[in-house]
Amino acid sequence: MQEKKNFVLVGHNGVGKTTLGEAVLYFTGVTSRFGKVDEGNSVLDSDPDEISRKISLNLAVAKFSHKDKDFYLLDTPGFLDFVGEVYAGLRVGNTAVVVVDATSGVEVGTEQVWGVACKYEVAKCFFINKMSKEQANFESAVSSIRETFGNKAVPLTVPVGSGPGLKGVIDLFGMKFYATVDGKTTMGDVPSDIMGDMENLRLELMETIAEVDDELTEKYLEEGELTDEEMLEGLKKGIKEGKVFPVFAGDALQMVGVQAFLDAVSEYFPSVSDYPEIKAHTPDGEEITVSVDGPFAGFVFKTMVEPHLGEMNFVRVYAGELTPGTEVWNSCKGKPEKINQMYVLKGKDREEVKSATAGDFVILVKLKDTETGDTLCLKDNPVVFPKLELPEPTISVAIVPRSKEDEEKVSNGLSRLRAEDPTFHFHYDTETKQTL
């Protein structure tokens, strides 16, 4: 079975998260042309409202492959109105890719998504995007990250040039130059005129990795350096345990730094097999752990209503295998569900699949009693995963139907909104006789 990894794109609005996602899908051959948000042909922003507003409103999922590994990319909105989508993505993801604008550095939204990523204890890294903009400043952006989140943030790739003079990025670990011209990347040696600067930055990376554990620290203090193998193991351990936050440079729209980022994520970031046991509890509330090799267990992290299919439940499979025709148990509702078709998403395109195993993200359709936050498992092996904790609404408005005939339509519309966005609440106030 192929190794599986996933990452969640998060950050302030307008920093280019979706563009980075589109660049990844284009580079890995999932899409035949580069989807652009501004041109309305992005596969990750496919909702009509997203296309017209040119912003992400929903959590989008796409599957791709790179270096013989299967990946799931989760793209989240940046506007606070849709922060529930960020919570959902980070609840089921293993790595948060915090995208930062090279001209503005850390912003309010950056800190907010960081807080959610810390809450779910996922691995974290930064991608400093838009390096081809006129006022782009990599050093300044890195400084703002370190001032806000600490010195564990350390460059793993650095840009060569900036603004219109952006030529590519240097991978400090392997000391390779990823040169990009007209969206095409080639790999070569580090230019001699910047070799000294790159060696100093690599030393800084080595020092950060050396602090991951006592053994590495002792070795580094004694010998003044680490071997490539020690750096590799230290970097992988540091990322997984939240002791190193790699910083990447690039420009997603120009395809600069995208390959270097993907190569690093493929090589250094945790895979599903690095988390062999997942915390859960029994229906009675007793704490247990679920083994990825055990009976099927999955968590519903999102629901969408599609005109032709009805409700679509997005499920991350945490354990075992799921196949169409299986009867599963909704342990939160205490009711059975029959699995019909299963799909994986590649942006807006659905592909029917006949099996899903631990680490897969699939869409299930035509479930009767299942909603966001529920756990699906086998009846003779019931488990319950922690609920999706979401922020409470901050404003309340009254909705009054124009006529008696409209009451049912309004109620149905609100119920659909509630199914798709659990941060949205509504109830009827008997005193004011209003729906709030």
C-alpha positions as CSV (number, residue, x, y, z in Angstrom):
1,M,0.0,0.0,0.0
2,Q,1.3,3.4,-0.9
3,E,2.4,5.8,1.8
4,K,-0.3,8.4,2.5
5,K,0.2,12.0,3.6
6,N,-2.0,15.1,3.9
7,F,-1.7,18.8,4.5
8,V,-4.1,21.7,5.2
9,L,-3.6,25.1,3.5
10,V,-4.4,27.8,6.1
11,G,-3.8,31.5,6.5
12,H,-5.1,35.1,6.3
13,N,-7.4,35.9,3.4
14,G,-5.8,36.8,0.1
15,V,-2.4,35.2,0.8
16,G,-2.7,32.7,-2.1
17,K,-3.7,29.5,-0.4
18,T,-5.9,28.3,-3.2
19,T,-3.4,29.4,-5.8
20,L,-0.7,27.3,-4.1
21,G,-3.2,24.4,-4.1
22,E,-3.9,24.9,-7.8
23,A,-0.1,25.0,-8.5
24,V,0.4,21.7,-6.7
25,L,-2.5,20.0,-8.6
26,Y,-1.1,21.4,-11.9
27,F,2.5,20.3,-11.2
28,T,1.4,16.8,-10.2
29,G,-0.7,16.4,-13.3
30,V,-4.1,16.3,-11.6
31,T,-5.2,19.2,-13.8
32,S,-4.1,19.8,-17.4
33,R,-4.1,23.6,-17.0
34,F,-3.3,25.9,-14.1
35,G,-6.6,26.9,-12.4
36,K,-6.7,30.7,-11.6
37,V,-8.9,32.2,-8.9
38,D,-9.1,35.5,-10.8
39,E,-10.1,33.8,-14.0
40,G,-12.8,31.8,-12.3
41,N,-11.5,28.4,-13.5
42,S,-10.0,27.2,-10.2
43,V,-10.9,23.6,-9.4
44,L,-10.7,24.2,-5.6
45,D,-13.0,27.2,-5.7
46,S,-15.8,25.7,-7.8
47,D,-18.9,27.0,-6.0
48,P,-20.7,29.7,-8.0
49,D,-20.4,32.1,-5.1
50,E,-16.7,31.4,-4.9
51,I,-16.2,32.1,-8.6
52,S,-18.1,35.4,-8.5
53,R,-16.5,36.7,-5.3
54,K,-13.0,35.3,-6.1
55,I,-12.6,34.0,-2.6
56,S,-12.8,30.5,-0.9
57,L,-16.0,29.9,1.1
58,N,-15.7,26.1,1.6
59,L,-13.1,23.5,2.6
60,A,-12.0,21.8,-0.6
61,V,-10.3,18.4,-0.8
62,A,-8.1,17.1,-3.6
63,K,-6.1,13.9,-4.0
64,F,-2.7,13.8,-5.9
65,S,0.4,11.7,-6.0
66,H,4.1,12.7,-5.8
67,K,7.2,10.6,-5.4
68,D,5.2,7.4,-5.1
69,K,3.1,8.7,-2.2
70,D,-0.6,9.5,-2.1
71,F,-1.5,13.0,-0.8
72,Y,-4.6,14.7,0.2
73,L,-4.6,18.5,0.0
74,L,-7.2,20.4,2.0
75,D,-7.7,24.1,1.1
76,T,-9.5,26.3,3.6
77,P,-11.0,29.8,3.4
78,G,-9.2,32.8,4.9
79,F,-12.1,34.9,6.0
80,L,-13.1,34.7,9.6
81,D,-16.8,34.2,8.6
82,F,-15.9,30.7,7.4
83,V,-13.5,29.7,10.3
84,G,-15.5,26.6,10.9
85,E,-14.0,25.2,7.7
86,V,-10.5,25.8,9.1
87,Y,-11.4,23.9,12.3
88,A,-12.8,21.0,10.3
89,G,-9.7,20.8,8.1
90,L,-7.2,20.9,10.9
91,R,-9.3,18.4,13.0
92,V,-8.6,15.7,10.4
93,G,-5.3,16.9,8.9
94,N,-1.8,15.9,10.0
95,T,0.1,19.0,8.8
96,A,-0.8,22.7,8.6
97,V,0.8,24.7,5.8
98,V,0.5,28.3,7.0
99,V,0.6,30.5,3.9
100,V,2.1,34.1,4.5
101,D,2.2,37.0,2.0
102,A,5.8,38.0,1.4
103,T,4.9,41.7,1.4
104,S,2.9,41.8,4.7
105,G,4.2,38.9,6.9
106,V,2.2,37.7,9.8
107,E,-1.4,39.1,9.9
108,V,-4.4,38.7,12.2
109,G,-5.7,35.6,10.3
110,T,-2.2,34.0,10.5
111,E,-2.4,34.1,14.3
112,Q,-5.9,32.8,14.4
113,V,-5.2,29.7,12.2
114,W,-2.0,29.1,14.2
115,G,-4.1,28.9,17.4
116,V,-6.4,26.3,15.8
117,A,-3.4,24.3,14.5
118,C,-1.9,24.3,18.0
119,K,-5.2,23.2,19.5
120,Y,-5.2,20.1,17.3
121,E,-1.4,19.5,17.8
122,V,-0.7,19.1,14.1
123,A,2.7,19.5,12.4
124,K,3.3,23.0,11.1
125,C,5.3,24.8,8.5
126,F,5.1,28.2,6.6
127,F,5.0,29.0,2.9
128,I,6.0,32.6,2.2
129,N,4.2,33.3,-1.0
130,K,4.1,36.0,-3.6
131,M,7.8,36.5,-3.7
132,S,7.5,38.0,-7.3
133,K,5.6,41.0,-6.0
134,E,7.5,44.3,-6.1
135,Q,7.6,44.8,-2.3
136,A,8.3,41.2,-1.4
137,N,10.8,40.8,1.5
138,F,11.6,37.2,2.6
139,E,13.9,38.3,5.5
140,S,11.2,40.6,6.8
141,A,8.5,37.9,6.5
142,V,10.7,35.4,8.4
143,S,11.4,38.0,11.1
144,S,7.6,38.6,11.6
145,I,7.1,34.8,11.9
146,R,9.8,34.4,14.4
147,E,8.7,37.4,16.5
148,T,5.2,35.9,16.6
149,F,5.8,32.2,16.8
150,G,9.4,31.8,18.0
151,N,12.7,30.7,16.7
152,K,11.6,27.2,15.9
153,A,10.6,28.6,12.5
154,V,13.7,28.2,10.3
155,P,14.1,28.5,6.5
156,L,14.3,25.2,4.6
157,T,14.1,26.9,1.2
158,V,15.1,30.5,0.5
159,P,14.5,32.6,-2.6
160,V,17.1,33.6,-5.2
161,G,16.1,37.2,-6.0
162,S,12.7,38.8,-5.4
163,G,10.1,40.8,-7.3
164,P,10.5,40.6,-11.0
165,G,14.0,39.3,-10.5
166,L,12.8,36.1,-8.7
167,K,14.8,33.2,-10.2
168,G,14.0,30.2,-8.0
169,V,14.7,28.8,-4.6
170,I,17.6,27.1,-2.8
171,D,16.9,23.9,-0.8
172,L,19.1,24.3,2.2
173,F,19.0,20.7,3.3
174,G,20.2,19.2,0.0
175,M,21.9,22.4,-1.2
176,K,20.1,22.3,-4.5
177,F,19.0,25.2,-6.7
178,Y,15.4,24.9,-8.1
179,A,15.5,27.4,-10.9
180,T,12.2,28.4,-12.5
181,V,11.7,30.0,-15.9
182,D,8.2,30.5,-17.4
183,G,6.7,28.1,-14.9
184,K,9.2,25.3,-15.6
185,T,11.6,24.2,-12.9
186,T,15.0,22.6,-13.3
187,M,17.4,21.5,-10.6
188,G,21.1,22.5,-10.4
189,D,24.0,23.5,-8.2
190,V,23.9,26.5,-5.9
191,P,25.3,29.6,-7.7
192,S,28.9,30.2,-6.5
193,D,28.2,33.9,-5.7
194,I,25.7,33.0,-3.0
195,M,27.2,29.8,-1.7
196,G,28.7,31.4,1.4
197,D,25.3,32.9,2.4
198,M,23.5,29.6,1.8
199,E,26.1,27.7,3.9
200,N,25.5,30.1,6.8
201,L,21.7,29.5,6.5
202,R,22.2,25.8,6.4
203,L,24.2,26.0,9.6
204,E,21.3,27.8,11.2
205,L,19.0,25.0,10.1
206,M,21.4,22.5,11.5
207,E,21.5,24.3,14.9
208,T,17.7,24.3,15.1
209,I,17.6,20.6,14.2
210,A,20.2,19.9,16.9
211,E,17.9,21.2,19.6
212,V,15.2,18.6,18.8
213,D,16.6,16.1,21.4
214,D,19.4,15.8,23.9
215,E,21.3,13.3,21.9
216,L,21.5,15.5,18.8
217,T,22.4,18.5,21.0
218,E,25.3,16.6,22.6
219,K,26.6,15.4,19.3
220,Y,26.5,18.9,17.8
221,L,28.2,20.5,20.8
222,E,30.9,17.9,20.7
223,E,31.6,17.8,17.0
224,G,30.3,21.1,15.7
225,E,28.1,19.5,13.0
226,L,25.6,16.7,12.2
227,T,25.7,14.2,9.4
228,D,23.1,14.4,6.7
229,E,21.5,11.3,8.1
230,E,21.3,12.8,11.6
231,M,19.9,16.0,10.2
232,L,17.2,14.0,8.2
233,E,16.1,12.0,11.2
234,G,16.2,15.1,13.5
235,L,14.2,17.2,11.0
236,K,11.5,14.5,10.6
237,K,11.2,14.1,14.3
238,G,11.3,17.9,14.9
239,I,8.5,18.5,12.5
240,K,6.3,15.7,13.8
241,E,6.8,16.8,17.5
242,G,6.3,20.5,16.8
243,K,10.0,21.4,17.6
244,V,10.8,22.6,14.1
245,F,8.6,24.8,11.8
246,P,10.2,24.8,8.3
247,V,9.8,27.9,6.3
248,F,9.5,27.7,2.5
249,A,9.8,30.5,-0.1
250,G,8.1,30.8,-3.4
251,D,5.5,32.3,-5.7
252,A,2.6,29.9,-6.4
253,L,1.3,31.8,-9.4
254,Q,4.7,31.7,-11.1
255,M,5.3,28.1,-10.0
256,V,8.4,29.1,-8.1
257,G,9.3,27.0,-5.1
258,V,6.3,24.6,-5.6
259,Q,8.4,21.6,-6.6
260,A,10.9,22.2,-3.7
261,F,8.0,22.5,-1.3
262,L,6.4,19.2,-2.5
263,D,9.8,17.3,-2.5
264,A,10.3,18.4,1.2
265,V,6.8,17.5,2.3
266,S,7.1,14.2,0.6
267,E,10.5,13.5,2.3
268,Y,10.3,15.1,5.7
269,F,6.7,15.5,6.8
270,P,4.7,12.9,8.8
271,S,2.7,10.3,7.0
272,V,-0.5,8.5,8.3
273,S,1.7,5.5,9.4
274,D,3.5,7.8,11.8
275,Y,0.3,8.0,13.9
276,P,-0.5,4.3,14.5
277,E,-3.0,5.0,17.3
278,I,-5.7,7.6,17.5
279,K,-7.4,8.8,20.7
280,A,-11.1,7.9,21.0
281,H,-13.6,6.7,23.6
282,T,-16.3,4.1,23.9
283,P,-20.0,5.1,23.7
284,D,-20.0,5.0,27.5
285,G,-17.2,7.6,27.6
286,E,-14.2,5.3,28.5
287,E,-11.0,6.5,26.9
288,I,-9.5,4.1,24.3
289,T,-7.1,4.2,21.4
290,V,-8.0,3.1,17.8
291,S,-5.3,1.2,15.8
292,V,-5.0,2.1,12.1
293,D,-4.9,-1.7,11.5
294,G,-8.1,-2.4,13.5
295,P,-11.7,-2.5,12.4
296,F,-13.1,0.3,10.3
297,A,-13.6,3.7,12.0
298,G,-14.0,7.1,10.3
299,F,-14.9,10.7,11.2
300,V,-17.4,12.9,9.4
301,F,-15.7,16.3,9.2
302,K,-17.9,18.1,6.6
303,T,-21.2,18.0,4.9
304,M,-22.3,19.5,1.6
305,V,-25.7,19.5,-0.1
306,E,-25.5,18.8,-3.8
307,P,-28.6,19.3,-6.0
308,H,-28.3,15.9,-7.7
309,L,-26.8,13.7,-4.9
310,G,-28.3,15.4,-1.8
311,E,-26.2,15.4,1.3
312,M,-22.5,14.4,0.8
313,N,-20.6,13.5,3.9
314,F,-16.8,14.0,3.9
315,V,-15.1,11.3,5.9
316,R,-11.6,10.7,7.0
317,V,-10.9,7.0,7.4
318,Y,-8.8,6.5,10.6
319,A,-8.8,2.7,10.8
320,G,-9.5,-0.4,8.8
321,E,-11.1,-0.6,5.3
322,L,-14.4,0.7,4.0
323,T,-16.2,-0.7,0.9
324,P,-19.5,0.0,-0.8
325,G,-22.3,-2.3,0.4
326,T,-21.0,-2.4,4.0
327,E,-23.4,-1.6,6.8
328,V,-21.7,0.7,9.3
329,W,-22.7,2.0,12.7
330,N,-23.2,5.7,13.5
331,S,-22.0,5.5,17.2
332,C,-23.1,9.1,17.9
333,K,-26.7,8.5,16.8
334,G,-26.9,4.8,17.6
335,K,-28.2,4.0,14.1
336,P,-27.0,1.8,11.2
337,E,-26.0,3.3,7.8
338,K,-25.6,1.5,4.5
339,I,-22.6,2.6,2.4
340,N,-23.6,3.2,-1.2
341,Q,-21.2,4.9,-3.6
342,M,-17.9,6.3,-2.4
343,Y,-15.9,9.0,-4.1
344,V,-12.6,10.7,-3.8
345,L,-12.3,14.4,-4.8
346,K,-9.8,16.0,-7.1
347,G,-11.1,19.5,-6.8
348,K,-14.5,19.7,-8.2
349,D,-14.2,16.3,-10.0
350,R,-15.4,13.2,-8.2
351,E,-14.0,9.8,-8.9
352,E,-15.9,6.7,-7.6
353,V,-13.7,4.3,-5.6
354,K,-14.3,0.7,-4.4
355,S,-12.2,0.8,-1.3
356,A,-10.9,3.3,1.3
357,T,-8.3,2.5,4.0
358,A,-6.7,4.4,6.9
359,G,-5.6,7.8,5.7
360,D,-8.1,8.2,2.9
361,F,-10.5,11.0,2.6
362,V,-13.8,10.0,0.9
363,I,-17.3,11.3,0.2
364,L,-20.2,9.1,1.2
365,V,-23.7,9.8,-0.2
366,K,-27.3,9.0,0.7
367,L,-26.7,8.4,4.4
368,K,-29.9,8.9,6.4
369,D,-28.9,10.0,9.9
370,T,-25.3,11.1,9.7
371,E,-24.1,14.7,10.0
372,T,-20.8,16.6,10.6
373,G,-19.0,15.5,13.8
374,D,-20.4,11.9,13.8
375,T,-18.2,8.8,14.0
376,L,-18.9,5.8,11.7
377,C,-17.6,2.4,12.8
378,L,-18.7,-1.3,13.0
379,K,-21.5,-2.1,15.4
380,D,-19.6,-4.9,17.1
381,N,-16.6,-2.5,17.6
382,P,-18.2,0.8,18.6
383,V,-15.9,3.8,19.0
384,V,-16.5,7.6,19.2
385,F,-14.0,10.1,18.1
386,P,-13.9,13.5,19.8
387,K,-16.5,15.9,18.5
388,L,-15.6,18.8,16.2
389,E,-15.3,21.8,18.6
390,L,-16.3,25.0,16.8
391,P,-16.4,28.6,17.8
392,E,-19.8,30.0,18.8
393,P,-21.6,32.6,16.6
394,T,-20.8,36.2,17.4
395,I,-23.8,38.0,16.0
396,S,-27.6,37.3,15.9
397,V,-30.2,38.5,13.4
398,A,-33.9,38.0,13.1
399,I,-35.4,36.5,10.0
400,V,-39.1,37.0,9.2
401,P,-40.8,35.2,6.3
402,R,-42.7,37.5,4.0
403,S,-45.7,35.3,4.1
404,K,-47.1,32.2,5.8
405,E,-46.3,30.2,2.6
406,D,-42.6,31.1,2.9
407,E,-42.2,29.8,6.4
408,E,-41.4,26.2,5.3
409,K,-39.0,27.4,2.5
410,V,-37.1,29.5,5.0
411,S,-36.9,26.7,7.5
412,N,-35.6,24.3,4.9
413,G,-33.0,26.8,3.7
414,L,-31.8,27.4,7.3
415,S,-31.6,23.6,7.9
416,R,-29.5,23.2,4.8
417,L,-27.2,26.0,6.0
418,R,-26.9,24.4,9.4
419,A,-26.0,21.0,7.8
420,E,-23.2,22.6,5.7
421,D,-21.9,25.0,8.4
422,P,-22.2,23.8,12.0
423,T,-21.0,27.3,13.2
424,F,-24.4,28.5,12.0
425,H,-27.2,28.2,14.6
426,F,-30.9,29.1,14.4
427,H,-33.9,28.8,16.7
428,Y,-37.4,30.2,17.1
429,D,-37.8,32.7,20.0
430,T,-41.3,32.3,21.4
431,E,-41.2,35.7,23.2
432,T,-40.4,37.8,20.2
433,K,-42.0,35.3,17.8
434,Q,-38.9,35.5,15.5
435,T,-36.5,33.1,14.1
436,L,-33.0,34.1,15.3
